[in-house]
Amino acid sequence: MKHVFTLPELEQKLESLTEGALHQIARRDYERLFGTNSAALVRLRNFAKSHDCVASFADHAILFRRRVRTQSFPTPCLGQ
């Protein structure tokens, strides 16, 4: 029998991802956790963002990718 995970378990999984790493959930789990109405996409986007991830849709899955933090460098002043 397949384990039906909870939202707190998904949160824990996303928090444990390293930069650039992926985690996939089935579309049926997305619908179970976030709903099927017009607000579901906004809930998913906000949830992913709050865990420093980006969510994208594949055929039958939702992919969460942990953002890669880039080092910012000072912008040189041109013309000096």
N, C-alpha and C positions, 0 to 999 in steps of 0.2 A: 504494500500500500504506500502511495506517495504521500510525503509529509506536506500538509497544507500550512504554509508559513503565515505568520502574522505581520502586520505593519511594523511593530517594534523589531521583529527579527530582520525584516528588510532594512530598516534603519541601521541596525547593527552591522549588517553585511556591507552596506554602502560606506559606513564610517571606517570599516577595516580595509577598504580598497586603497591601493597605492596609486600614485599619479599615473593617469593614462590607462589604468586597468578597467576591465569591463565586467559587468554583472548582467545576466539576462534573466528575465522572467517571462512566462507565457502570457499571451494576450488575455486568456481567461483569468489569470491571476490579477492582471492589471484591472480588468473589469470588476473583479471581486473586491479589490482593495480601493479603487478610485472611482468606480461607477461607470455608467454608460451614457450619462447625459452630457449636455454641452459644457458643463463645468468640469468634467473629468480631466480634460486636457490641461486646464489651468491648474487643477490640484496636482497633477503629475509634474508639471513644470515647476511649480513652487516647491514641491517635495524634493525633487532632484536638486534644485538650486540650493535649498537649505542644507543639503549634504555635500555641497561643492561638486555636484555632478551635472551632466547633461543627459537628457533622456531622448532617445530616438526610436522610431518605429521600424521594425523589420516585418517580414511577411506574417509571422505568427508569434512574434515576440516583441518585447520592449527591451532595449539595451540602455543600461546606465553606464556612462563613462566618467570616471573621476577626472576632474579638470587638472591640467598640467599647469602648474604655476611657473610663470616666466620671470626671470630676474630682470628688473627694470634698470636700465642704464641711463645716466644723465644725457640729455640731448645737447650736443655741442651747439654753441651759438655760432651761426654762420655769419661771415662778414666782419669778424673782429680780427 
